[in-house]
Amino acid sequence: MMRPLLILIAAIGLIARADAQAVRRDSAKAFQKVRECSAQMGPNVITFSFYQPTQSRDQFCEDVPETGSTTIVVDTMQDELRDMMVEIRIVEADPKGEDGVAPNEAYLPPAQFRTGVIQLEHDFKKQGDYVALVRARSPDGRKEYNARFFFSVGEEFLRAWTAVAVATTVALALGAGWYANAFGKRASQKRRLRNT
């Protein structure tokens, strides 16, 4: 009887631990959002925000939940970048890291953005991993900064359901093990009593 009880306690402990990790992850996401949604560009920092106004009012960072019309907002926080010519290329991420030569998924030609806010609209047709390649050049061509920002489109839902499926399978396996152990012992005890 002790063994099934230990299995049940272990199962409850695993579920409680997963819940605690989920809460911790959500809290950490809130604190790390700015850091996660930013990229170093020379001595400067730029931030990224993604919106899908036709599907949600939410703001996204590295995981854009669905394909479709998406607004990408880049904020150049320092004044230096506001005086430079900035261009943005969105390309599919290359597993070998050779995304610099990939064809453009979306493109914003070089321009000065005096307000520090750059906005790019794009309709993502397929899910996958993407990279925003940002280049800033001074008007005289003497300074050039580059930044890369990795993000995914349409894959957050799949990752969430995979995690739920794994957790459910583990919980069911533990429950089945406990049930078989607990009721298997009772059946064998009854058989022993009948035979005596």
Secondary structure as the mmCIF struct_conf table of DSSP 4:
data_model
#
loop_
_struct_conf.conf_type_id
_struct_conf.id
_struct_conf.beg_label_comp_id
_struct_conf.beg_label_asym_id
_struct_conf.beg_label_seq_id
_struct_conf.end_label_comp_id
_struct_conf.end_label_asym_id
_struct_conf.end_label_seq_id
HELX_RH_AL_P HELX_RH_AL_P1 MET A 2 GLU A 36
TURN_TY1_P TURN_TY1_P1 CYS A 37 CYS A 37
STRN STRN1 SER A 38 MET A 41
TURN_TY1_P TURN_TY1_P2 GLY A 42 PRO A 43
STRN STRN2 ASN A 44 TYR A 51
TURN_TY1_P TURN_TY1_P3 PRO A 53 GLN A 55
BEND BEND1 ARG A 57 ARG A 57
STRN STRN3 GLN A 59 PHE A 60
BEND BEND2 CYS A 61 GLU A 62
STRN STRN4 ASP A 63 VAL A 64
BEND BEND3 GLU A 66 THR A 67
STRN STRN5 GLY A 68 THR A 76
BEND BEND4 GLN A 78 GLN A 78
HELX_RH_AL_P HELX_RH_AL_P2 ASP A 79 ARG A 82
TURN_TY1_P TURN_TY1_P4 ASP A 83 ASP A 83
BEND BEND5 MET A 84 MET A 84
STRN STRN6 MET A 85 GLU A 92
HELX_LH_PP_P HELX_LH_PP_P1 ALA A 93 ASP A 94
TURN_TY1_P TURN_TY1_P5 PRO A 95 LYS A 96
BEND BEND6 GLY A 97 GLY A 97
HELX_RH_3T_P HELX_RH_3T_P1 ASP A 99 VAL A 101
BEND BEND7 ALA A 102 ALA A 102
HELX_LH_PP_P HELX_LH_PP_P2 PRO A 103 ASN A 104
BEND BEND8 GLU A 105 GLU A 105
STRN STRN7 ALA A 106 ALA A 111
TURN_TY1_P TURN_TY1_P6 ARG A 114 THR A 115
BEND BEND9 GLY A 116 GLY A 116
STRN STRN8 VAL A 117 PHE A 124
BEND BEND10 LYS A 126 LYS A 126
STRN STRN9 GLY A 128 ARG A 137
TURN_TY1_P TURN_TY1_P7 PRO A 139 ASP A 140
BEND BEND11 GLY A 141 ARG A 142
STRN STRN10 GLU A 144 VAL A 153
BEND BEND12 GLY A 154 GLY A 154
HELX_RH_AL_P HELX_RH_AL_P3 GLU A 156 ASN A 195
#
